C-alpha cells in the first residue's frame, strides 16, 4: 500500500481514503488518523 500512495503522491493524483469499521469495539480512530497523516 505504501508504494501505491507514494506513486499517487508523486503523480499528484488526488486520493480519497475511506475508513471503515470505526464503530467496532477496540477501534482506535485517533491511531488510524495519525498513521494516515504520518504516511505509515
C-alpha positions in Angstrom: 0.0 0.0 0.0 2.8 2.4 0.8 4.2 2.1 -2.7 0.7 2.9 -4.1 0.3 6.0 -2.0 3.8 7.2 -2.8 3.1 6.8 -6.5 -0.2 8.7 -6.2 1.5 11.5 -4.4 4.4 11.6 -6.9 1.9 11.8 -9.8 -0.2 14.4 -7.8 -3.3 12.3 -8.2 -6.0 13.4 -5.7 -6.8 10.5 -3.4 -9.7 9.8 -1.0 -9.2 7.4 1.9 -12.3 5.7 3.3 -12.0 4.4 6.9 -14.3 1.6 7.6 -15.5 -0.2 10.8 -14.6 2.6 13.2 -17.7 1.8 15.3 -16.4 -1.6 16.3 -15.2 -2.4 19.8 -11.5 -1.8 20.2 -11.3 0.5 17.1 -8.8 3.4 17.7 -9.8 6.2 15.4 -7.0 8.6 16.6 -4.3 6.0 15.9 -5.7 5.5 12.4 -5.8 9.2 11.7 -2.2 9.7 13.0 -1.0 6.8 10.8 -2.6 8.3 7.7 -1.3 11.7 8.5 2.3 10.4 9.1 2.2 8.2 6.0 2.5 4.9 7.8 
